[in-house]
Amino acid sequence: MNYAIPRVQRLKSVSAIKASQAHCNRTRETKNADPDRTPSNRQLLGNIETLLEQIQVILDATTQKRKIRSDANLAGEILFTASPTWYRKQDDLNEEIDLEKVDQFSEGVTQFLQQEFGPYCVSAVLHLDEITPHIHAHIVPVDRETG
């Protein structure tokens, strides 16, 4: 049986955002990532290189009447993936990844992010250098109606 797997993580500090950025951009060591396959990772939305700057621009543009609380969520990281065997041509982890399934998955997640978060989704990166393909998306938590 295969499952869709989302995970949401709050990013409450600049250092948490930078750590997430370094992981997604592979500028820090990721033990379970294959460096030979890292070039196959893809930027789907936005730009991971300027993640912190993009988040700051959105936060600065909000129409808040008071200062952002020190314990507020500055951004959220959503991980999207599925059961490892779903990506395979056959139900076996030793099988090659089915790139058509990866493309289908990427397109579905990208559409969802654009519909649900629009410009508040500042980055989405597809990682293909680990055993199971997955997407890291970064969202700025701003209410569209109230800012």
Buried (B, 14 or more C-beta within 10 A) or exposed (E): EEEEBEEEBBBBEEEBBBBBBBBBBBEEEBEEBEEEEBEBBEBBBBEBBBBBEBBBEBBEEEEEEEEEEEEEBBBBBBBBBBBBBBBBEEEEEEEEBBBEBBEEBBEEBBEBBBEEBEEBBBBBBBBBBBEBBBBBBBBBBBEEEEE
